[in-house]
Amino acid sequence: MSKIIVITGGGRGIGAATAYAAAKRGYAVCVNYVRDRAAADVVVDVIQDRGGMAVAVAADVASEDDVVRLFETVDEKLGPVTALVNNAGILGRQMRLDGMLAARLNRIFAVNVTGAFLCAREAVRRMSTQYGGQGGAIVNVSSSAARLGAPGEYVDYAASKGAIDSMTIGLAKEVASEGIRVNAVRPGIIYTDIHASGGEPARVDRVKEAVPMKRGGQAEEVANAIMWLLSDEASYSTGAFIDVSGGR
Protein backbone atom coordinates (compact mmCIF):
# COMPACT_ATOMS: atom_id res chain seq x y z
CA MET A 1 0.00 0.00 0.00
CA SER A 2 1.22 3.48 -0.84
CA LYS A 3 -0.21 5.21 2.25
CA ILE A 4 1.25 3.91 5.50
CA ILE A 5 0.59 5.58 8.84
CA VAL A 6 2.07 5.16 12.30
CA ILE A 7 -0.20 6.28 15.14
CA THR A 8 1.45 6.29 18.55
CA GLY A 9 -0.87 5.52 21.42
CA GLY A 10 -3.27 4.13 18.85
CA GLY A 11 -5.15 1.65 21.02
CA ARG A 12 -7.72 4.00 22.52
CA GLY A 13 -9.18 7.48 22.55
CA ILE A 14 -7.99 9.91 19.90
CA GLY A 15 -5.43 7.41 18.62
CA ALA A 16 -8.00 4.69 18.01
CA ALA A 17 -10.42 7.13 16.37
CA THR A 18 -7.61 8.28 14.09
CA ALA A 19 -6.71 4.70 13.23
CA TYR A 20 -10.28 3.99 12.12
CA ALA A 21 -10.45 7.23 10.13
CA ALA A 22 -7.11 6.55 8.44
CA ALA A 23 -8.06 3.01 7.47
CA LYS A 24 -11.30 4.32 5.99
CA ARG A 25 -9.20 6.63 3.81
CA GLY A 26 -7.03 3.84 2.52
CA TYR A 27 -4.06 3.87 4.87
CA ALA A 28 -2.31 0.78 6.12
CA VAL A 29 -2.23 1.45 9.85
CA CYS A 30 0.35 0.73 12.54
CA VAL A 31 -1.39 0.86 15.91
CA ASN A 32 1.33 1.52 18.44
CA TYR A 33 0.73 0.70 22.10
CA VAL A 34 2.90 0.38 25.17
CA ARG A 35 1.10 -2.14 27.45
CA ASP A 36 -2.53 -2.70 26.51
CA ARG A 37 -2.21 -5.26 23.73
CA ALA A 38 -5.88 -6.22 24.01
CA ALA A 39 -7.06 -2.70 23.18
CA ALA A 40 -4.67 -2.41 20.24
CA ASP A 41 -5.81 -5.79 18.92
CA VAL A 42 -9.43 -4.65 19.01
CA VAL A 43 -8.55 -1.67 16.78
CA VAL A 44 -6.61 -3.92 14.39
CA ASP A 45 -9.42 -6.48 14.26
CA VAL A 46 -12.05 -3.85 13.50
CA ILE A 47 -9.94 -2.40 10.69
CA GLN A 48 -9.28 -5.83 9.22
CA ASP A 49 -12.97 -6.79 9.48
CA ARG A 50 -13.74 -3.71 7.42
CA GLY A 51 -11.31 -4.80 4.73
CA GLY A 52 -8.35 -2.66 5.79
CA MET A 53 -4.78 -3.45 6.71
CA ALA A 54 -3.44 -2.90 10.22
CA VAL A 55 -0.82 -4.20 12.64
CA ALA A 56 -0.28 -3.63 16.35
CA VAL A 57 3.28 -2.92 17.49
CA ALA A 58 4.36 -2.57 21.11
CA ALA A 59 6.84 0.21 21.83
CA ASP A 60 7.45 2.74 24.59
CA VAL A 61 8.06 5.96 22.67
CA ALA A 62 10.24 7.22 25.53
CA SER A 63 12.75 4.48 24.66
CA GLU A 64 15.01 5.19 21.69
CA ASP A 65 15.55 1.48 21.06
CA ASP A 66 11.81 0.86 21.10
CA VAL A 67 11.14 3.66 18.63
CA VAL A 68 13.79 2.41 16.22
CA ARG A 69 12.32 -1.08 16.45
CA LEU A 70 8.80 0.28 15.94
CA PHE A 71 9.69 1.89 12.63
CA GLU A 72 11.80 -1.04 11.48
CA THR A 73 8.84 -3.32 12.16
CA VAL A 74 6.61 -1.05 10.08
CA ASP A 75 9.20 -1.12 7.28
CA GLU A 76 9.07 -4.90 7.32
CA LYS A 77 5.34 -5.47 7.72
CA LEU A 78 3.81 -2.53 5.86
CA GLY A 79 6.51 -0.52 4.10
CA PRO A 80 8.07 2.94 4.52
CA VAL A 81 5.89 5.26 6.56
CA THR A 82 4.23 8.16 4.75
CA ALA A 83 2.31 9.62 7.70
CA LEU A 84 2.95 9.91 11.43
CA VAL A 85 0.55 10.94 14.17
CA ASN A 86 2.42 11.70 17.38
CA ASN A 87 -0.48 10.99 19.70
CA ALA A 88 1.04 9.07 22.64
CA GLY A 89 0.87 11.12 25.79
CA ILE A 90 0.50 10.76 29.54
CA LEU A 91 -0.33 12.91 32.53
CA GLY A 92 0.04 12.51 36.25
CA ARG A 93 -2.56 12.94 38.96
CA GLN A 94 -3.91 16.42 39.44
CA MET A 95 -1.71 18.55 41.67
CA ARG A 96 0.09 21.85 41.96
CA LEU A 97 3.68 22.21 40.83
CA ASP A 98 4.91 22.47 44.42
CA GLY A 99 3.83 18.86 44.97
CA MET A 100 5.55 17.38 41.91
CA LEU A 101 8.63 15.18 42.08
CA ALA A 102 11.38 15.04 39.48
CA ALA A 103 10.47 11.43 38.64
CA ARG A 104 7.01 12.54 37.55
CA LEU A 105 8.36 15.43 35.48
CA ASN A 106 10.98 13.25 33.82
CA ARG A 107 8.43 10.63 32.80
CA ILE A 108 5.92 13.20 31.47
CA PHE A 109 8.56 14.87 29.34
CA ALA A 110 10.15 11.59 28.26
CA VAL A 111 6.88 10.32 26.78
CA ASN A 112 5.23 13.54 25.65
CA VAL A 113 8.26 15.36 24.28
CA THR A 114 11.23 13.04 23.76
CA GLY A 115 8.90 10.38 22.35
CA ALA A 116 7.47 12.77 19.78
CA PHE A 117 10.96 13.90 18.76
CA LEU A 118 12.22 10.34 18.36
CA CYS A 119 9.23 9.25 16.29
CA ALA A 120 9.48 12.36 14.12
CA ARG A 121 13.17 11.65 13.61
CA GLU A 122 12.52 8.13 12.36
CA ALA A 123 9.68 9.36 10.14
CA VAL A 124 11.84 12.09 8.60
CA ARG A 125 14.58 9.58 7.84
CA ARG A 126 12.08 7.63 5.76
CA MET A 127 9.97 10.42 4.26
CA SER A 128 12.51 13.10 3.40
CA THR A 129 13.56 13.51 -0.24
CA GLN A 130 17.02 14.16 1.20
CA TYR A 131 17.10 10.46 2.15
CA GLY A 132 15.47 9.25 -1.04
CA GLY A 133 11.92 9.30 0.38
CA GLN A 134 8.76 10.41 -1.36
CA GLY A 135 7.67 12.96 1.23
CA GLY A 136 4.93 12.67 3.80
CA ALA A 137 3.10 14.38 6.64
CA ILE A 138 3.38 14.52 10.41
CA VAL A 139 0.63 15.63 12.76
CA ASN A 140 1.48 16.24 16.40
CA VAL A 141 -1.27 16.00 19.00
CA SER A 142 -0.75 18.96 21.28
CA SER A 143 -3.39 20.33 23.67
CA SER A 144 -5.26 23.52 24.44
CA ALA A 145 -3.45 23.21 27.77
CA ALA A 146 -0.36 24.51 25.96
CA ARG A 147 -2.18 27.85 25.67
CA LEU A 148 -4.06 27.76 28.99
CA GLY A 149 -1.42 26.36 31.34
CA ALA A 150 -3.64 23.91 33.31
CA PRO A 151 -3.00 25.67 36.66
CA GLY A 152 -3.58 23.63 39.79
CA GLU A 153 -3.86 20.40 37.83
CA TYR A 154 -1.32 19.66 35.11
CA VAL A 155 1.17 22.47 34.54
CA ASP A 156 3.78 19.85 33.64
CA TYR A 157 1.53 18.31 31.00
CA ALA A 158 0.71 21.77 29.65
CA ALA A 159 4.40 22.62 29.44
CA SER A 160 5.12 19.37 27.60
CA LYS A 161 2.49 20.30 25.02
CA GLY A 162 3.99 23.77 24.75
CA ALA A 163 7.21 22.04 23.74
CA ILE A 164 5.27 20.11 21.09
CA ASP A 165 3.97 23.39 19.67
CA SER A 166 7.52 24.73 19.37
CA MET A 167 8.74 21.48 17.84
CA THR A 168 5.92 21.61 15.28
CA ILE A 169 6.90 25.09 14.12
CA GLY A 170 10.63 24.38 14.00
CA LEU A 171 10.43 20.99 12.32
CA ALA A 172 7.91 22.26 9.78
CA LYS A 173 10.41 24.88 8.63
CA GLU A 174 13.31 22.43 8.78
CA VAL A 175 11.83 19.86 6.40
CA ALA A 176 9.45 21.96 4.27
CA SER A 177 11.74 21.75 1.23
CA GLU A 178 12.09 17.96 1.63
CA GLY A 179 8.47 17.06 0.88
CA ILE A 180 7.33 16.81 4.51
CA ARG A 181 4.56 18.84 6.11
CA VAL A 182 4.38 19.12 9.92
CA ASN A 183 1.24 20.38 11.62
CA ALA A 184 -0.57 19.98 14.93
CA VAL A 185 -3.99 19.74 16.49
CA ARG A 186 -4.74 21.14 19.92
CA PRO A 187 -7.64 19.20 21.45
CA GLY A 188 -9.54 20.77 24.30
CA ILE A 189 -11.74 18.91 26.75
CA ILE A 190 -12.30 15.55 25.03
CA TYR A 191 -14.08 12.45 26.32
CA THR A 192 -11.17 10.00 26.60
CA ASP A 193 -9.66 7.72 29.24
CA ILE A 194 -6.77 10.09 29.95
CA HIS A 195 -8.83 11.93 32.57
CA ALA A 196 -9.08 8.78 34.66
CA SER A 197 -5.30 8.54 34.84
CA GLY A 198 -5.32 12.07 36.23
CA GLY A 199 -7.64 10.95 39.01
CA GLU A 200 -10.92 12.42 37.76
CA PRO A 201 -12.72 10.25 35.18
CA ALA A 202 -15.66 12.68 34.96
CA ARG A 203 -13.51 15.80 34.52
CA VAL A 204 -15.04 16.66 31.15
CA ASP A 205 -18.51 16.96 32.62
CA ARG A 206 -17.21 19.11 35.47
CA VAL A 207 -15.49 21.69 33.28
CA LYS A 208 -17.56 21.66 30.09
CA GLU A 209 -19.56 24.74 31.12
CA ALA A 210 -16.33 26.75 30.76
CA VAL A 211 -16.27 25.80 27.07
CA PRO A 212 -18.11 28.29 24.82
CA MET A 213 -19.89 25.41 23.05
CA LYS A 214 -20.93 24.04 26.48
CA ARG A 215 -19.92 20.46 25.78
CA GLY A 216 -16.95 18.14 25.70
CA GLY A 217 -15.54 16.99 22.39
CA GLN A 218 -15.44 13.51 20.91
CA ALA A 219 -12.29 11.70 19.82
CA GLU A 220 -13.70 11.42 16.30
CA GLU A 221 -13.86 15.21 16.04
CA VAL A 222 -10.14 15.42 16.72
CA ALA A 223 -9.44 12.55 14.33
CA ASN A 224 -11.24 14.39 11.54
CA ALA A 225 -8.97 17.41 12.00
CA ILE A 226 -5.90 15.18 12.01
CA MET A 227 -6.96 13.49 8.80
CA TRP A 228 -7.51 16.81 7.07
CA LEU A 229 -4.00 17.93 7.97
CA LEU A 230 -2.63 14.66 6.59
CA SER A 231 -4.61 14.94 3.38
CA ASP A 232 -3.79 16.60 0.08
CA GLU A 233 -6.47 19.17 0.90
CA ALA A 234 -3.92 20.64 3.33
CA SER A 235 -1.11 20.54 0.77
CA TYR A 236 -0.04 24.17 1.40
CA SER A 237 -0.33 24.00 5.19
CA THR A 238 2.71 23.38 7.34
CA GLY A 239 3.59 24.68 10.78
CA ALA A 240 -0.15 25.17 11.30
CA PHE A 241 -2.43 24.43 14.24
CA ILE A 242 -6.07 23.45 14.42
CA ASP A 243 -7.72 24.03 17.80
CA VAL A 244 -10.39 21.39 18.39
CA SER A 245 -11.57 22.87 21.64
CA GLY A 246 -15.11 24.15 21.33
CA GLY A 247 -13.87 27.74 21.30
CA ARG A 248 -11.95 27.58 24.56
ChimeraX attribute file (.defattr): number of C-alpha atoms within 10 A of each C-alpha:
attribute: neighborCount
match mode: 1-to-1
recipient: residues
	/A:1	10
	/A:2	12
	/A:3	18
	/A:4	24
	/A:5	29
	/A:6	30
	/A:7	26
	/A:8	29
	/A:9	27
	/A:10	30
	/A:11	28
	/A:12	21
	/A:13	20
	/A:14	26
	/A:15	28
	/A:16	26
	/A:17	20
	/A:18	28
	/A:19	30
	/A:20	22
	/A:21	18
	/A:22	25
	/A:23	23
	/A:24	14
	/A:25	13
	/A:26	15
	/A:27	22
	/A:28	26
	/A:29	29
	/A:30	28
	/A:31	28
	/A:32	27
	/A:33	25
	/A:34	17
	/A:35	13
	/A:36	13
	/A:37	15
	/A:38	12
	/A:39	17
	/A:40	25
	/A:41	18
	/A:42	15
	/A:43	24
	/A:44	26
	/A:45	17
	/A:46	15
	/A:47	22
	/A:48	14
	/A:49	10
	/A:50	12
	/A:51	12
	/A:52	19
	/A:53	20
	/A:54	26
	/A:55	21
	/A:56	25
	/A:57	22
	/A:58	19
	/A:59	21
	/A:60	21
	/A:61	29
	/A:62	22
	/A:63	15
	/A:64	15
	/A:65	12
	/A:66	16
	/A:67	22
	/A:68	16
	/A:69	15
	/A:70	23
	/A:71	23
	/A:72	16
	/A:73	16
	/A:74	21
	/A:75	14
	/A:76	9
	/A:77	12
	/A:78	21
	/A:79	17
	/A:80	23
	/A:81	29
	/A:82	25
	/A:83	27
	/A:84	25
	/A:85	28
	/A:86	28
	/A:87	25
	/A:88	25
	/A:89	22
	/A:90	18
	/A:91	25
	/A:92	20
	/A:93	15
	/A:94	19
	/A:95	16
	/A:96	14
	/A:97	14
	/A:98	7
	/A:99	7
	/A:100	16
	/A:101	9
	/A:102	8
	/A:103	8
	/A:104	14
	/A:105	16
	/A:106	11
	/A:107	16
	/A:108	22
	/A:109	22
	/A:110	20
	/A:111	21
	/A:112	26
	/A:113	24
	/A:114	20
	/A:115	24
	/A:116	26
	/A:117	20
	/A:118	21
	/A:119	24
	/A:120	23
	/A:121	15
	/A:122	17
	/A:123	24
	/A:124	27
	/A:125	15
	/A:126	21
	/A:127	25
	/A:128	20
	/A:129	17
	/A:130	15
	/A:131	12
	/A:132	11
	/A:133	18
	/A:134	16
	/A:135	23
	/A:136	25
	/A:137	26
	/A:138	29
	/A:139	27
	/A:140	24
	/A:141	27
	/A:142	28
	/A:143	26
	/A:144	20
	/A:145	22
	/A:146	20
	/A:147	14
	/A:148	13
	/A:149	18
	/A:150	17
	/A:151	14
	/A:152	11
	/A:153	17
	/A:154	21
	/A:155	21
	/A:156	25
	/A:157	24
	/A:158	22
	/A:159	22
	/A:160	26
	/A:161	26
	/A:162	21
	/A:163	17
	/A:164	24
	/A:165	24
	/A:166	12
	/A:167	21
	/A:168	27
	/A:169	17
	/A:170	13
	/A:171	21
	/A:172	21
	/A:173	16
	/A:174	13
	/A:175	19
	/A:176	15
	/A:177	13
	/A:178	19
	/A:179	16
	/A:180	26
	/A:181	28
	/A:182	30
	/A:183	27
	/A:184	27
	/A:185	24
	/A:186	22
	/A:187	25
	/A:188	23
	/A:189	24
	/A:190	25
	/A:191	19
	/A:192	16
	/A:193	14
	/A:194	18
	/A:195	20
	/A:196	14
	/A:197	13
	/A:198	17
	/A:199	14
	/A:200	14
	/A:201	15
	/A:202	13
	/A:203	17
	/A:204	18
	/A:205	14
	/A:206	11
	/A:207	13
	/A:208	19
	/A:209	12
	/A:210	13
	/A:211	15
	/A:212	11
	/A:213	13
	/A:214	14
	/A:215	18
	/A:216	20
	/A:217	20
	/A:218	18
	/A:219	20
	/A:220	18
	/A:221	16
	/A:222	25
	/A:223	24
	/A:224	16
	/A:225	21
	/A:226	26
	/A:227	19
	/A:228	12
	/A:229	26
	/A:230	25
	/A:231	14
	/A:232	11
	/A:233	10
	/A:234	15
	/A:235	13
	/A:236	9
	/A:237	15
	/A:238	23
	/A:239	19
	/A:240	18
	/A:241	21
	/A:242	16
	/A:243	17
	/A:244	24
	/A:245	22
	/A:246	18
	/A:247	11
	/A:248	17
